[in-house]
């Protein structure tokens, strides 16, 4: 949902869970993405900065996706 520009608070309301839980899921995740194609005509890259747990823990989510198919090709999550 974050990739689709839905904010953390909106995800919390939609899923009925706390904001802390929403933020803890990507931090604890070991999910790996495998691209479906070997070549893409164009990719879009976007970033999302938030806090994980405490305001001192600023983290970034940077991701690349194919806008034609909506496929997330790659992402980096960290400081």
N, CA, C and O atoms as a Maestro MAE file, in Angstrom:
{
 s_m_m2io_version
 :::
 2.0.0
}

f_m_ct {
 s_m_title
 :::
 protein
 m_atom[316] {
  # First column is atom index #
  i_m_mmod_type
  r_m_x_coord
  r_m_y_coord
  r_m_z_coord
  i_m_residue_number
  s_m_chain_name
  s_m_pdb_residue_name
  s_m_pdb_atom_name
  i_m_atomic_number
  :::
  1 25 0.806 -1.186 0.000 1 A "UNK " " N  " 7
  2 3 0.000 0.000 0.000 1 A "UNK " " CA " 6
  3 2 0.855 1.258 0.000 1 A "UNK " " C  " 6
  4 15 0.481 2.266 -0.599 1 A "UNK " " O  " 8
  5 25 2.001 1.203 0.669 2 A "UNK " " N  " 7
  6 3 2.873 2.382 0.672 2 A "UNK " " CA " 6
  7 2 3.357 2.705 -0.728 2 A "UNK " " C  " 6
  8 15 3.535 3.871 -1.080 2 A "UNK " " O  " 8
  9 25 3.568 1.679 -1.518 3 A "UNK " " N  " 7
  10 3 4.020 1.879 -2.890 3 A "UNK " " CA " 6
  11 2 2.950 2.596 -3.707 3 A "UNK " " C  " 6
  12 15 3.280 3.292 -4.667 3 A "UNK " " O  " 8
  13 25 1.709 2.447 -3.356 4 A "UNK " " N  " 7
  14 3 0.591 3.082 -4.062 4 A "UNK " " CA " 6
  15 2 0.230 4.437 -3.474 4 A "UNK " " C  " 6
  16 15 -0.876 4.928 -3.701 4 A "UNK " " O  " 8
  17 25 1.151 5.063 -2.714 5 A "UNK " " N  " 7
  18 3 0.964 6.389 -2.118 5 A "UNK " " CA " 6
  19 2 -0.132 6.439 -1.064 5 A "UNK " " C  " 6
  20 15 -0.747 7.488 -0.868 5 A "UNK " " O  " 8
  21 25 -0.385 5.349 -0.393 6 A "UNK " " N  " 7
  22 3 -1.308 5.354 0.737 6 A "UNK " " CA " 6
  23 2 -0.459 5.542 1.984 6 A "UNK " " C  " 6
  24 15 0.497 4.797 2.201 6 A "UNK " " O  " 8
  25 25 -0.795 6.523 2.800 7 A "UNK " " N  " 7
  26 3 -0.011 6.860 3.976 7 A "UNK " " CA " 6
  27 2 -0.138 5.838 5.091 7 A "UNK " " C  " 6
  28 15 -1.024 4.983 5.083 7 A "UNK " " O  " 8
  29 25 0.773 5.950 6.051 8 A "UNK " " N  " 7
  30 3 0.818 5.032 7.179 8 A "UNK " " CA " 6
  31 2 -0.476 5.101 7.985 8 A "UNK " " C  " 6
  32 15 -1.010 4.067 8.387 8 A "UNK " " O  " 8
  33 25 -0.979 6.305 8.222 9 A "UNK " " N  " 7
  34 3 -2.222 6.445 8.995 9 A "UNK " " CA " 6
  35 2 -3.407 5.811 8.257 9 A "UNK " " C  " 6
  36 15 -4.250 5.160 8.873 9 A "UNK " " O  " 8
  37 25 -3.465 6.004 6.938 10 A "UNK " " N  " 7
  38 3 -4.546 5.398 6.154 10 A "UNK " " CA " 6
  39 2 -4.482 3.876 6.199 10 A "UNK " " C  " 6
  40 15 -5.510 3.212 6.326 10 A "UNK " " O  " 8
  41 25 -3.275 3.323 6.094 11 A "UNK " " N  " 7
  42 3 -3.112 1.875 6.178 11 A "UNK " " CA " 6
  43 2 -3.585 1.379 7.540 11 A "UNK " " C  " 6
  44 15 -4.238 0.340 7.637 11 A "UNK " " O  " 8
  45 25 -3.253 2.124 8.589 12 A "UNK " " N  " 7
  46 3 -3.673 1.766 9.935 12 A "UNK " " CA " 6
  47 2 -5.190 1.692 10.050 12 A "UNK " " C  " 6
  48 15 -5.724 0.760 10.652 12 A "UNK " " O  " 8
  49 25 -5.889 2.673 9.473 13 A "UNK " " N  " 7
  50 3 -7.354 2.696 9.530 13 A "UNK " " CA " 6
  51 2 -7.948 1.580 8.674 13 A "UNK " " C  " 6
  52 15 -8.862 0.884 9.115 13 A "UNK " " O  " 8
  53 25 -7.440 1.402 7.459 14 A "UNK " " N  " 7
  54 3 -7.965 0.386 6.541 14 A "UNK " " CA " 6
  55 2 -7.812 -1.013 7.128 14 A "UNK " " C  " 6
  56 15 -8.746 -1.814 7.083 14 A "UNK " " O  " 8
  57 25 -6.632 -1.306 7.678 15 A "UNK " " N  " 7
  58 3 -6.346 -2.637 8.206 15 A "UNK " " CA " 6
  59 2 -6.803 -2.830 9.646 15 A "UNK " " C  " 6
  60 15 -6.863 -3.961 10.129 15 A "UNK " " O  " 8
  61 25 -7.126 -1.736 10.338 16 A "UNK " " N  " 7
  62 3 -7.570 -1.835 11.717 16 A "UNK " " CA " 6
  63 2 -6.465 -2.206 12.691 16 A "UNK " " C  " 6
  64 15 -6.709 -2.893 13.682 16 A "UNK " " O  " 8
  65 25 -5.234 -1.747 12.405 17 A "UNK " " N  " 7
  66 3 -4.096 -2.023 13.284 17 A "UNK " " CA " 6
  67 2 -3.435 -0.701 13.663 17 A "UNK " " C  " 6
  68 15 -3.728 0.336 13.067 17 A "UNK " " O  " 8
  69 25 -2.556 -0.735 14.640 18 A "UNK " " N  " 7
  70 3 -1.907 0.492 15.103 18 A "UNK " " CA " 6
  71 2 -0.863 0.975 14.097 18 A "UNK " " C  " 6
  72 15 -0.371 0.208 13.268 18 A "UNK " " O  " 8
  73 25 -0.538 2.265 14.193 19 A "UNK " " N  " 7
  74 3 0.486 2.850 13.326 19 A "UNK " " CA " 6
  75 2 1.834 2.185 13.589 19 A "UNK " " C  " 6
  76 15 2.600 1.939 12.657 19 A "UNK " " O  " 8
  77 25 2.125 1.895 14.850 20 A "UNK " " N  " 7
  78 3 3.379 1.210 15.195 20 A "UNK " " CA " 6
  79 2 3.500 -0.140 14.518 20 A "UNK " " C  " 6
  80 15 4.582 -0.515 14.067 20 A "UNK " " O  " 8
  81 25 2.406 -0.871 14.442 21 A "UNK " " N  " 7
  82 3 2.410 -2.182 13.776 21 A "UNK " " CA " 6
  83 2 2.677 -2.018 12.281 21 A "UNK " " C  " 6
  84 15 3.432 -2.792 11.692 21 A "UNK " " O  " 8
  85 25 2.052 -1.003 11.669 22 A "UNK " " N  " 7
  86 3 2.270 -0.748 10.240 22 A "UNK " " CA " 6
  87 2 3.744 -0.471 9.983 22 A "UNK " " C  " 6
  88 15 4.312 -0.985 9.020 22 A "UNK " " O  " 8
  89 25 4.365 0.331 10.830 23 A "UNK " " N  " 7
  90 3 5.772 0.685 10.636 23 A "UNK " " CA " 6
  91 2 6.721 -0.461 10.966 23 A "UNK " " C  " 6
  92 15 7.827 -0.519 10.430 23 A "UNK " " O  " 8
  93 25 6.307 -1.366 11.835 24 A "UNK " " N  " 7
  94 3 7.202 -2.466 12.204 24 A "UNK " " CA " 6
  95 2 7.244 -3.571 11.154 24 A "UNK " " C  " 6
  96 15 8.218 -4.321 11.092 24 A "UNK " " O  " 8
  97 25 6.223 -3.684 10.341 25 A "UNK " " N  " 7
  98 3 6.161 -4.766 9.351 25 A "UNK " " CA " 6
  99 2 7.297 -4.696 8.334 25 A "UNK " " C  " 6
  100 15 7.971 -5.707 8.132 25 A "UNK " " O  " 8
  101 25 7.551 -3.537 7.670 26 A "UNK " " N  " 7
  102 3 8.678 -3.516 6.713 26 A "UNK " " CA " 6
  103 2 10.032 -3.718 7.382 26 A "UNK " " C  " 6
  104 15 10.934 -4.297 6.778 26 A "UNK " " O  " 8
  105 25 10.189 -3.251 8.616 27 A "UNK " " N  " 7
  106 3 11.470 -3.385 9.317 27 A "UNK " " CA " 6
  107 2 11.792 -4.855 9.573 27 A "UNK " " C  " 6
  108 15 12.943 -5.266 9.430 27 A "UNK " " O  " 8
  109 25 10.796 -5.647 9.946 28 A "UNK " " N  " 7
  110 3 11.002 -7.056 10.281 28 A "UNK " " CA " 6
  111 2 10.904 -7.983 9.079 28 A "UNK " " C  " 6
  112 15 11.170 -9.179 9.196 28 A "UNK " " O  " 8
  113 25 10.527 -7.446 7.927 29 A "UNK " " N  " 7
  114 3 10.287 -8.278 6.750 29 A "UNK " " CA " 6
  115 2 11.589 -8.746 6.103 29 A "UNK " " C  " 6
  116 15 12.571 -8.005 6.057 29 A "UNK " " O  " 8
  117 25 11.586 -9.963 5.613 30 A "UNK " " N  " 7
  118 3 12.705 -10.504 4.849 30 A "UNK " " CA " 6
  119 2 12.256 -10.838 3.429 30 A "UNK " " C  " 6
  120 15 12.812 -11.721 2.775 30 A "UNK " " O  " 8
  121 25 11.244 -10.118 2.972 31 A "UNK " " N  " 7
  122 3 10.654 -10.341 1.658 31 A "UNK " " CA " 6
  123 2 11.646 -9.972 0.561 31 A "UNK " " C  " 6
  124 15 12.329 -8.952 0.655 31 A "UNK " " O  " 8
  125 25 11.724 -10.788 -0.465 32 A "UNK " " N  " 7
  126 3 12.601 -10.512 -1.606 32 A "UNK " " CA " 6
  127 2 11.761 -10.396 -2.868 32 A "UNK " " C  " 6
  128 15 10.809 -11.147 -3.081 32 A "UNK " " O  " 8
  129 25 12.134 -9.450 -3.680 33 A "UNK " " N  " 7
  130 3 11.428 -9.229 -4.942 33 A "UNK " " CA " 6
  131 2 12.275 -9.808 -6.065 33 A "UNK " " C  " 6
  132 15 13.487 -9.596 -6.107 33 A "UNK " " O  " 8
  133 25 11.644 -10.533 -6.968 34 A "UNK " " N  " 7
  134 3 12.317 -10.987 -8.179 34 A "UNK " " CA " 6
  135 2 11.591 -10.373 -9.371 34 A "UNK " " C  " 6
  136 15 10.375 -10.502 -9.512 34 A "UNK " " O  " 8
  137 25 12.344 -9.721 -10.201 35 A "UNK " " N  " 7
  138 3 11.764 -9.069 -11.377 35 A "UNK " " CA " 6
  139 2 11.225 -10.109 -12.352 35 A "UNK " " C  " 6
  140 15 11.805 -11.182 -12.513 35 A "UNK " " O  " 8
  141 25 10.117 -9.783 -12.995 36 A "UNK " " N  " 7
  142 3 9.504 -10.708 -13.942 36 A "UNK " " CA " 6
  143 2 10.097 -10.582 -15.338 36 A "UNK " " C  " 6
  144 15 10.015 -11.518 -16.133 36 A "UNK " " O  " 8
  145 25 10.690 -9.440 -15.643 37 A "UNK " " N  " 7
  146 3 11.294 -9.211 -16.961 37 A "UNK " " CA " 6
  147 2 12.793 -8.967 -16.798 37 A "UNK " " C  " 6
  148 15 13.267 -8.607 -15.720 37 A "UNK " " O  " 8
  149 25 13.525 -9.170 -17.888 38 A "UNK " " N  " 7
  150 3 14.948 -8.862 -17.885 38 A "UNK " " CA " 6
  151 2 15.207 -7.466 -18.412 38 A "UNK " " C  " 6
  152 15 16.288 -6.911 -18.212 38 A "UNK " " O  " 8
  153 25 14.210 -6.893 -19.090 39 A "UNK " " N  " 7
  154 3 14.370 -5.560 -19.670 39 A "UNK " " CA " 6
  155 2 13.071 -4.780 -19.489 39 A "UNK " " C  " 6
  156 15 11.988 -5.305 -19.747 39 A "UNK " " O  " 8
  157 25 13.177 -3.537 -19.048 40 A "UNK " " N  " 7
  158 3 12.023 -2.655 -18.908 40 A "UNK " " CA " 6
  159 2 12.254 -1.421 -19.769 40 A "UNK " " C  " 6
  160 15 13.370 -0.904 -19.830 40 A "UNK " " O  " 8
  161 25 11.216 -0.952 -20.429 41 A "UNK " " N  " 7
  162 3 11.326 0.241 -21.268 41 A "UNK " " CA " 6
  163 2 11.583 1.462 -20.397 41 A "UNK " " C  " 6
  164 15 12.455 2.274 -20.707 41 A "UNK " " O  " 8
  165 25 10.837 1.597 -19.319 42 A "UNK " " N  " 7
  166 3 11.060 2.701 -18.381 42 A "UNK " " CA " 6
  167 2 10.629 2.273 -16.986 42 A "UNK " " C  " 6
  168 15 9.698 1.484 -16.821 42 A "UNK " " O  " 8
  169 25 11.316 2.802 -15.994 43 A "UNK " " N  " 7
  170 3 10.986 2.549 -14.595 43 A "UNK " " CA " 6
  171 2 10.831 3.886 -13.883 43 A "UNK " " C  " 6
  172 15 11.485 4.865 -14.239 43 A "UNK " " O  " 8
  173 25 9.976 3.921 -12.890 44 A "UNK " " N  " 7
  174 3 9.840 5.102 -12.057 44 A "UNK " " CA " 6
  175 2 10.428 4.779 -10.691 44 A "UNK " " C  " 6
  176 15 10.253 3.678 -10.169 44 A "UNK " " O  " 8
  177 25 11.124 5.752 -10.124 45 A "UNK " " N  " 7
  178 3 11.739 5.584 -8.813 45 A "UNK " " CA " 6
  179 2 11.125 6.615 -7.879 45 A "UNK " " C  " 6
  180 15 10.972 7.781 -8.244 45 A "UNK " " O  " 8
  181 25 10.776 6.185 -6.679 46 A "UNK " " N  " 7
  182 3 10.189 7.090 -5.694 46 A "UNK " " CA " 6
  183 2 10.761 6.767 -4.325 46 A "UNK " " C  " 6
  184 15 11.336 5.700 -4.115 46 A "UNK " " O  " 8
  185 25 10.597 7.695 -3.402 47 A "UNK " " N  " 7
  186 3 11.108 7.492 -2.056 47 A "UNK " " CA " 6
  187 2 10.045 7.852 -1.039 47 A "UNK " " C  " 6
  188 15 9.107 8.595 -1.327 47 A "UNK " " O  " 8
  189 25 10.210 7.315 0.142 48 A "UNK " " N  " 7
  190 3 9.266 7.514 1.232 48 A "UNK " " CA " 6
  191 2 10.061 7.514 2.517 48 A "UNK " " C  " 6
  192 15 10.721 6.520 2.823 48 A "UNK " " O  " 8
  193 25 10.023 8.601 3.287 49 A "UNK " " N  " 7
  194 3 10.738 8.650 4.556 49 A "UNK " " CA " 6
  195 2 9.727 8.604 5.695 49 A "UNK " " C  " 6
  196 15 8.690 9.264 5.644 49 A "UNK " " O  " 8
  197 25 10.036 7.829 6.711 50 A "UNK " " N  " 7
  198 3 9.154 7.720 7.863 50 A "UNK " " CA " 6
  199 2 9.993 7.401 9.091 50 A "UNK " " C  " 6
  200 15 11.223 7.378 9.029 50 A "UNK " " O  " 8
  201 25 9.335 7.161 10.175 51 A "UNK " " N  " 7
  202 3 9.988 6.786 11.420 51 A "UNK " " CA " 6
  203 2 9.580 5.362 11.775 51 A "UNK " " C  " 6
  204 15 8.422 4.981 11.604 51 A "UNK " " O  " 8
  205 25 10.527 4.584 12.265 52 A "UNK " " N  " 7
  206 3 10.236 3.210 12.691 52 A "UNK " " CA " 6
  207 2 10.336 3.153 14.206 52 A "UNK " " C  " 6
  208 15 11.431 3.153 14.768 52 A "UNK " " O  " 8
  209 25 9.200 3.106 14.851 53 A "UNK " " N  " 7
  210 3 9.179 3.035 16.307 53 A "UNK " " CA " 6
  211 2 9.325 4.386 16.971 53 A "UNK " " C  " 6
  212 15 8.348 4.910 17.506 53 A "UNK " " O  " 8
  213 25 10.515 4.970 16.955 54 A "UNK " " N  " 7
  214 3 10.796 6.252 17.602 54 A "UNK " " CA " 6
  215 2 11.178 7.282 16.552 54 A "UNK " " C  " 6
  216 15 11.606 6.936 15.451 54 A "UNK " " O  " 8
  217 25 11.017 8.565 16.910 55 A "UNK " " N  " 7
  218 3 11.371 9.626 15.965 55 A "UNK " " CA " 6
  219 2 12.864 9.634 15.647 55 A "UNK " " C  " 6
  220 15 13.275 10.173 14.619 55 A "UNK " " O  " 8
  221 25 13.673 9.044 16.517 56 A "UNK " " N  " 7
  222 3 15.115 8.975 16.255 56 A "UNK " " CA " 6
  223 2 15.430 7.995 15.134 56 A "UNK " " C  " 6
  224 15 16.477 8.105 14.497 56 A "UNK " " O  " 8
  225 25 14.548 7.047 14.885 57 A "UNK " " N  " 7
  226 3 14.777 6.007 13.872 57 A "UNK " " CA " 6
  227 2 14.178 6.406 12.531 57 A "UNK " " C  " 6
  228 15 13.158 5.858 12.114 57 A "UNK " " O  " 8
  229 25 14.812 7.360 11.858 58 A "UNK " " N  " 7
  230 3 14.347 7.745 10.528 58 A "UNK " " CA " 6
  231 2 14.782 6.670 9.535 58 A "UNK " " C  " 6
  232 15 15.942 6.258 9.526 58 A "UNK " " O  " 8
  233 25 13.867 6.229 8.719 59 A "UNK " " N  " 7
  234 3 14.182 5.228 7.703 59 A "UNK " " CA " 6
  235 2 13.606 5.660 6.362 59 A "UNK " " C  " 6
  236 15 12.630 6.408 6.298 59 A "UNK " " O  " 8
  237 25 14.222 5.182 5.307 60 A "UNK " " N  " 7
  238 3 13.799 5.481 3.944 60 A "UNK " " CA " 6
  239 2 13.357 4.210 3.246 60 A "UNK " " C  " 6
  240 15 13.925 3.138 3.454 60 A "UNK " " O  " 8
  241 25 12.350 4.343 2.429 61 A "UNK " " N  " 7
  242 3 11.956 3.291 1.501 61 A "UNK " " CA " 6
  243 2 12.122 3.889 0.115 61 A "UNK " " C  " 6
  244 15 11.416 4.832 -0.243 61 A "UNK " " O  " 8
  245 25 13.041 3.356 -0.661 62 A "UNK " " N  " 7
  246 3 13.262 3.800 -2.032 62 A "UNK " " CA " 6
  247 2 12.931 2.619 -2.925 62 A "UNK " " C  " 6
  248 15 13.443 1.519 -2.718 62 A "UNK " " O  " 8
  249 25 12.084 2.837 -3.912 63 A "UNK " " N  " 7
  250 3 11.636 1.725 -4.730 63 A "UNK " " CA " 6
  251 2 11.552 2.118 -6.198 63 A "UNK " " C  " 6
  252 15 11.374 3.288 -6.537 63 A "UNK " " O  " 8
  253 25 11.683 1.115 -7.060 64 A "UNK " " N  " 7
  254 3 11.550 1.294 -8.507 64 A "UNK " " CA " 6
  255 2 10.401 0.410 -8.971 64 A "UNK " " C  " 6
  256 15 10.288 -0.746 -8.564 64 A "UNK " " O  " 8
  257 25 9.551 0.967 -9.825 65 A "UNK " " N  " 7
  258 3 8.428 0.179 -10.315 65 A "UNK " " CA " 6
  259 2 8.138 0.505 -11.774 65 A "UNK " " C  " 6
  260 15 8.475 1.577 -12.277 65 A "UNK " " O  " 8
  261 25 7.509 -0.448 -12.428 66 A "UNK " " N  " 7
  262 3 7.090 -0.296 -13.814 66 A "UNK " " CA " 6
  263 2 5.658 0.227 -13.790 66 A "UNK " " C  " 6
  264 15 4.747 -0.469 -13.344 66 A "UNK " " O  " 8
  265 25 5.460 1.451 -14.269 67 A "UNK " " N  " 7
  266 3 4.137 2.069 -14.186 67 A "UNK " " CA " 6
  267 2 3.118 1.403 -15.115 67 A "UNK " " C  " 6
  268 15 1.914 1.490 -14.875 67 A "UNK " " O  " 8
  269 25 3.586 0.746 -16.160 68 A "UNK " " N  " 7
  270 3 2.657 0.082 -17.085 68 A "UNK " " CA " 6
  271 2 2.004 -1.144 -16.449 68 A "UNK " " C  " 6
  272 15 0.805 -1.366 -16.619 68 A "UNK " " O  " 8
  273 25 2.781 -1.935 -15.721 69 A "UNK " " N  " 7
  274 3 2.252 -3.161 -15.119 69 A "UNK " " CA " 6
  275 2 1.970 -3.023 -13.626 69 A "UNK " " C  " 6
  276 15 1.276 -3.859 -13.047 69 A "UNK " " O  " 8
  277 25 2.507 -1.968 -12.997 70 A "UNK " " N  " 7
  278 3 2.351 -1.799 -11.559 70 A "UNK " " CA " 6
  279 2 3.286 -2.685 -10.750 70 A "UNK " " C  " 6
  280 15 3.155 -2.772 -9.529 70 A "UNK " " O  " 8
  281 25 4.226 -3.341 -11.417 71 A "UNK " " N  " 7
  282 3 5.155 -4.257 -10.750 71 A "UNK " " CA " 6
  283 2 6.259 -3.483 -10.031 71 A "UNK " " C  " 6
  284 15 6.891 -2.604 -10.616 71 A "UNK " " O  " 8
  285 25 6.486 -3.815 -8.762 72 A "UNK " " N  " 7
  286 3 7.620 -3.271 -8.032 72 A "UNK " " CA " 6
  287 2 8.834 -4.109 -8.411 72 A "UNK " " C  " 6
  288 15 8.857 -5.321 -8.197 72 A "UNK " " O  " 8
  289 25 9.832 -3.456 -8.970 73 A "UNK " " N  " 7
  290 3 11.000 -4.168 -9.497 73 A "UNK " " CA " 6
  291 2 12.071 -4.320 -8.418 73 A "UNK " " C  " 6
  292 15 12.717 -5.364 -8.325 73 A "UNK " " O  " 8
  293 25 12.258 -3.285 -7.608 74 A "UNK " " N  " 7
  294 3 13.305 -3.330 -6.597 74 A "UNK " " CA " 6
  295 2 12.986 -2.322 -5.496 74 A "UNK " " C  " 6
  296 15 12.258 -1.356 -5.724 74 A "UNK " " O  " 8
  297 25 13.533 -2.550 -4.303 75 A "UNK " " N  " 7
  298 3 13.391 -1.576 -3.234 75 A "UNK " " CA " 6
  299 2 14.551 -1.673 -2.270 75 A "UNK " " C  " 6
  300 15 15.219 -2.704 -2.180 75 A "UNK " " O  " 8
  301 25 14.787 -0.583 -1.546 76 A "UNK " " N  " 7
  302 3 15.797 -0.534 -0.504 76 A "UNK " " CA " 6
  303 2 15.121 0.088 0.712 76 A "UNK " " C  " 6
  304 15 14.467 1.124 0.598 76 A "UNK " " O  " 8
  305 25 15.273 -0.532 1.860 77 A "UNK " " N  " 7
  306 3 14.673 -0.050 3.104 77 A "UNK " " CA " 6
  307 2 15.781 0.090 4.122 77 A "UNK " " C  " 6
  308 15 16.452 -0.896 4.430 77 A "UNK " " O  " 8
  309 25 15.998 1.282 4.655 78 A "UNK " " N  " 7
  310 3 17.027 1.454 5.675 78 A "UNK " " CA " 6
  311 2 17.311 2.901 5.986 78 A "UNK " " C  " 6
  312 15 16.546 3.787 5.604 78 A "UNK " " O  " 8
  313 25 18.415 3.147 6.683 79 A "UNK " " N  " 7
  314 3 18.754 4.495 7.136 79 A "UNK " " CA " 6
  315 2 19.368 5.334 6.052 79 A "UNK " " C  " 6
  316 15 19.705 6.495 6.287 79 A "UNK " " O  " 8
  :::
 }
 m_bond[315] {
  # First column is bond index #
  i_m_from
  i_m_to
  i_m_order
  :::
  1 1 2 1
  2 2 3 1
  3 3 4 2
  4 3 5 1
  5 5 6 1
  6 6 7 1
  7 7 8 2
  8 7 9 1
  9 9 10 1
  10 10 11 1
  11 11 12 2
  12 11 13 1
  13 13 14 1
  14 14 15 1
  15 15 16 2
  16 15 17 1
  17 17 18 1
  18 18 19 1
  19 19 20 2
  20 19 21 1
  21 21 22 1
  22 22 23 1
  23 23 24 2
  24 23 25 1
  25 25 26 1
  26 26 27 1
  27 27 28 2
  28 27 29 1
  29 29 30 1
  30 30 31 1
  31 31 32 2
  32 31 33 1
  33 33 34 1
  34 34 35 1
  35 35 36 2
  36 35 37 1
  37 37 38 1
  38 38 39 1
  39 39 40 2
  40 39 41 1
  41 41 42 1
  42 42 43 1
  43 43 44 2
  44 43 45 1
  45 45 46 1
  46 46 47 1
  47 47 48 2
  48 47 49 1
  49 49 50 1
  50 50 51 1
  51 51 52 2
  52 51 53 1
  53 53 54 1
  54 54 55 1
  55 55 56 2
  56 55 57 1
  57 57 58 1
  58 58 59 1
  59 59 60 2
  60 59 61 1
  61 61 62 1
  62 62 63 1
  63 63 64 2
  64 63 65 1
  65 65 66 1
  66 66 67 1
  67 67 68 2
  68 67 69 1
  69 69 70 1
  70 70 71 1
  71 71 72 2
  72 71 73 1
  73 73 74 1
  74 74 75 1
  75 75 76 2
  76 75 77 1
  77 77 78 1
  78 78 79 1
  79 79 80 2
  80 79 81 1
  81 81 82 1
  82 82 83 1
  83 83 84 2
  84 83 85 1
  85 85 86 1
  86 86 87 1
  87 87 88 2
  88 87 89 1
  89 89 90 1
  90 90 91 1
  91 91 92 2
  92 91 93 1
  93 93 94 1
  94 94 95 1
  95 95 96 2
  96 95 97 1
  97 97 98 1
  98 98 99 1
  99 99 100 2
  100 99 101 1
  101 101 102 1
  102 102 103 1
  103 103 104 2
  104 103 105 1
  105 105 106 1
  106 106 107 1
  107 107 108 2
  108 107 109 1
  109 109 110 1
  110 110 111 1
  111 111 112 2
  112 111 113 1
  113 113 114 1
  114 114 115 1
  115 115 116 2
  116 115 117 1
  117 117 118 1
  118 118 119 1
  119 119 120 2
  120 119 121 1
  121 121 122 1
  122 122 123 1
  123 123 124 2
  124 123 125 1
  125 125 126 1
  126 126 127 1
  127 127 128 2
  128 127 129 1
  129 129 130 1
  130 130 131 1
  131 131 132 2
  132 131 133 1
  133 133 134 1
  134 134 135 1
  135 135 136 2
  136 135 137 1
  137 137 138 1
  138 138 139 1
  139 139 140 2
  140 139 141 1
  141 141 142 1
  142 142 143 1
  143 143 144 2
  144 143 145 1
  145 145 146 1
  146 146 147 1
  147 147 148 2
  148 147 149 1
  149 149 150 1
  150 150 151 1
  151 151 152 2
  152 151 153 1
  153 153 154 1
  154 154 155 1
  155 155 156 2
  156 155 157 1
  157 157 158 1
  158 158 159 1
  159 159 160 2
  160 159 161 1
  161 161 162 1
  162 162 163 1
  163 163 164 2
  164 163 165 1
  165 165 166 1
  166 166 167 1
  167 167 168 2
  168 167 169 1
  169 169 170 1
  170 170 171 1
  171 171 172 2
  172 171 173 1
  173 173 174 1
  174 174 175 1
  175 175 176 2
  176 175 177 1
  177 177 178 1
  178 178 179 1
  179 179 180 2
  180 179 181 1
  181 181 182 1
  182 182 183 1
  183 183 184 2
  184 183 185 1
  185 185 186 1
  186 186 187 1
  187 187 188 2
  188 187 189 1
  189 189 190 1
  190 190 191 1
  191 191 192 2
  192 191 193 1
  193 193 194 1
  194 194 195 1
  195 195 196 2
  196 195 197 1
  197 197 198 1
  198 198 199 1
  199 199 200 2
  200 199 201 1
  201 201 202 1
  202 202 203 1
  203 203 204 2
  204 203 205 1
  205 205 206 1
  206 206 207 1
  207 207 208 2
  208 207 209 1
  209 209 210 1
  210 210 211 1
  211 211 212 2
  212 211 213 1
  213 213 214 1
  214 214 215 1
  215 215 216 2
  216 215 217 1
  217 217 218 1
  218 218 219 1
  219 219 220 2
  220 219 221 1
  221 221 222 1
  222 222 223 1
  223 223 224 2
  224 223 225 1
  225 225 226 1
  226 226 227 1
  227 227 228 2
  228 227 229 1
  229 229 230 1
  230 230 231 1
  231 231 232 2
  232 231 233 1
  233 233 234 1
  234 234 235 1
  235 235 236 2
  236 235 237 1
  237 237 238 1
  238 238 239 1
  239 239 240 2
  240 239 241 1
  241 241 242 1
  242 242 243 1
  243 243 244 2
  244 243 245 1
  245 245 246 1
  246 246 247 1
  247 247 248 2
  248 247 249 1
  249 249 250 1
  250 250 251 1
  251 251 252 2
  252 251 253 1
  253 253 254 1
  254 254 255 1
  255 255 256 2
  256 255 257 1
  257 257 258 1
  258 258 259 1
  259 259 260 2
  260 259 261 1
  261 261 262 1
  262 262 263 1
  263 263 264 2
  264 263 265 1
  265 265 266 1
  266 266 267 1
  267 267 268 2
  268 267 269 1
  269 269 270 1
  270 270 271 1
  271 271 272 2
  272 271 273 1
  273 273 274 1
  274 274 275 1
  275 275 276 2
  276 275 277 1
  277 277 278 1
  278 278 279 1
  279 279 280 2
  280 279 281 1
  281 281 282 1
  282 282 283 1
  283 283 284 2
  284 283 285 1
  285 285 286 1
  286 286 287 1
  287 287 288 2
  288 287 289 1
  289 289 290 1
  290 290 291 1
  291 291 292 2
  292 291 293 1
  293 293 294 1
  294 294 295 1
  295 295 296 2
  296 295 297 1
  297 297 298 1
  298 298 299 1
  299 299 300 2
  300 299 301 1
  301 301 302 1
  302 302 303 1
  303 303 304 2
  304 303 305 1
  305 305 306 1
  306 306 307 1
  307 307 308 2
  308 307 309 1
  309 309 310 1
  310 310 311 1
  311 311 312 2
  312 311 313 1
  313 313 314 1
  314 314 315 1
  315 315 316 2
  :::
 }
}
